[in-house]
Amino acid sequence: MGVKFRQARETIHIAIEMIDQYYLSISQEMTAKAFKVKLMHPQAVILHQVTVLLISSKFDEIDDNITAIRDLREYVYKQVAQQHRRDNQLVPSFN
């Protein structure tokens, strides 16, 4: 995802480190089954990825290369729509 939004390698590494630390801290507070059900759902994973990419982008990138929230929103909507089509569910609106 970081490559799709033309982020620097350092920004991608920061995002990966952030999500690893988040999952590590949360996993210690819940059972493996609860962790898998709550945090490994495809929609939750997409949300986590977008969040850490945005934070790391704000931290490391120059102003011209910071990922725009509207671009991330479009990306999330497309990913969630694809997941819902796979699951044969209705697509939610993010407006």
Secondary structure, DSSP 8 states (H G I E B T S, - for coil): -TTTTT--HHHHHHHHHHHHHHHHHHHTTS-HHHHHHHHSSHHHHHHHHHHHHHHHHHHHS-GGGS--HHHHHHHHHHHHHHHHHHHT-------
